[in-house]
Amino acid sequence: MKIVPGGKSRILITCAKGIPPFLSEELLALGFPVLSETIAGIETEGTMEDTLRLNLMLRTGHRVLFLLRKFSASDADDLYRSVSEIAWEEHISEDGYVCVTSSVDNPTIRDSRYANMRCKDAIVDRIKEKRGQRPDSGPAQDRTVINLYWRGDKCALYFDTSGESLSKRGYRKIPMKAPMQETLAAAVIMASKWNGSGRFINPMCGSGTLAIEAAFMGLNRAPGLLRDNFGFMHLKGFNESLWKELRAQAKKDAGKTLNRRIIATDIRKEAVEAARKNAATAGVEHMIEFSVCDYSETPIPDGGGIVILNPEYGERMGKIRELEDVYKGIGDFFKQKCGGYTGYIFTGNLELAKKVGLRAKRRVQFFNGGIECRLLEYELYAGSKKNKDSVPSTL
């Protein structure tokens, strides 16, 4: 198969479990069809040129995989033969670098690394035969990346046009302990329905990921603007002029100022310093009000919006007992200081969440790595629930 400019193919966009509904929402907003949905991805279609825009604009996807070819292979020798038939010399430079990643479930393969090696050998052997030189290869995903999907005897080969995961925006230089991935943070904000129309309050901000992603979304700033390296850049025929046009348009479309306040606090001075530096790298430090304080002392301005916390989940019994008071305190904080707001807690421990003492209006399932989590939504009335109807509409 030869990729021609404007030629359409299937495009698989991977993501974390729980995120496909939000990724689907993004794709439809960008004008791409949703052809199918899996537990950790969405299939659409488009051209290789379309993958440039997807990599630049998607907030919740991890990788943009452009389908090159589907074929059958019963074992590693079959795989080698089929992969060798592809004109790799038209896509990959002989003095380039190739990484093969895979998802393999075949009875003849005990270790996916063997499938990776055979696939890689077929690629570089073909290029050496046609060009007289073999490209380098290895595990680094910062140049040309080929993805192999192999189930039973069915194979699919993709160009991983992202290279490094799209969760690596380029701004989080200081991650701190157990940070939330950027793509997950974006999906959580989408689930909260926050779009810049109200205040965004983030106590326990950690390294600042939620606040920074909120600033990006409030400004309509493309999340890929900070990155200077994607997998598609290392393929022959990379349309650099189109890439520059897309970046220029994305910058033009982004707002310069936020209409609403974003407030981020943490009790740890080093966390706030890290969050501030990450926000500075992202170019949004001046749009986020950072301060060092206990979550319960976070300033809550009048006017409504959302308050979102990502407390620790706790893994040891002693730690869990300690966190019970924290979760109870969050419930008190919501009730006493956050009237007129919508409260959110993102947690991987639903037993601890019961200590909040409030009934969740909505529960959205997510996964943080291998941990099943929930985003819990609480409607916080300004006053008692029976006075709900008397709350001013501005709240």
C-alpha positions, 0 to 999 in steps of 0.5 A: 500500500502506498500512501498518497496525499489525500488518500483516506484510511482508517485511523485508530485513536487510543486512549485510557479506559473510561475516556472513549465517550469524551474522545468521541465527543472531541472527534465529532466536534472536529468533524471526524466520523466515529466509526467504532468504539472500543474500551480504549479507543475510537476508530475514525477515518481520514488522510495522513494529513488529517493525522497532523490536525488530530495530533495537534488538537486532541485533548483526551487521545493518547496515540493517533494510529494511521492504518497502513495494511491489514493481513493474515499471519499464523506465525512469525514467519508469516508475519515477516513475509507479509511485512516485507511486502510493504514498500517501507523504503517509500516511507522511512529513510534508510538513515532513519530510526524505527521503533516497533510497538505491538499488542499481540495475542497469538498462540505461537508467540510467547513474548511480544518482543519477539513479534516486534523483532521479526516485524522490525527485521522485515522493515529494515531488511526490505529498506536495505534491499531497496536502498543499500542501507539499514535504518537504526532501530530500538525502543525510543519512540521519538522518531518513526514508530510502527504499531503492530496489532495481532490477534489470532491470525489477523494483523494490522500495521499502523504508523503511530503518527504521535510517536510519544504519547499525546499525554506528554504535552511538554509543560510538566517538567516537575511532575510531583508524586502520583500526577494525573495524566494530562489526557485524563485531566482533560477528560475529567474537566470535560465530564464536569462540563466546565467550559470557561463560563464559571470559576474553576477552583482546584484545591490539592492541585499537586503539580497543577495539571487540572488547572493548566488543562482547564486554562487550555480549554478555557482559552481554546488552546490546542494542547499540541502547540507546545510539542515540537516532535511527533511521529509523522515528522519522521516519515517521508513526505511529511507536509511541513508547510501544512503543519505550519499552517495548522499551528498558525491557525490554532494560535490564531483561534486561541484566546488571549485572556480568560473571562473567569478565575482559575484558583489552584492551591496546595498545602505543600509549598513545593507542590505549588512551586512545581505547579507554578513552574509547569504553568509558566512552561505552558504559558498560562501562569498569569491566568492561574491564581496559585497559593499555599494553603490547606484545601479548606482555606482555599478562597471561594469567590462568589458567582459559582463554578466548579470546585474539584479535588483529587485527594489521595486514595490510600493504600495502607490501613494506617493511611486510610484511617488518616484519609477518612478525616480528610474526606470528611473534611472535604464534605464539610468544606463543600457544605460550609464554603462552596454554596452555589458551586458544583463540587467534584471529587476524583478518587480511586477509593469509593469507601473513603468517598462515603466519608464525604457525607454527601450524596453524589448526583452523578458518578463517572467512571475513569481509570488512573493507570490500573486503578478504577476511579470515579469522578463524583459530582455534588450539587452544592446549594447556597443555603439549605436544599429547601431554599434551592429555588431562592438561590440567585440565577447568577450562582 
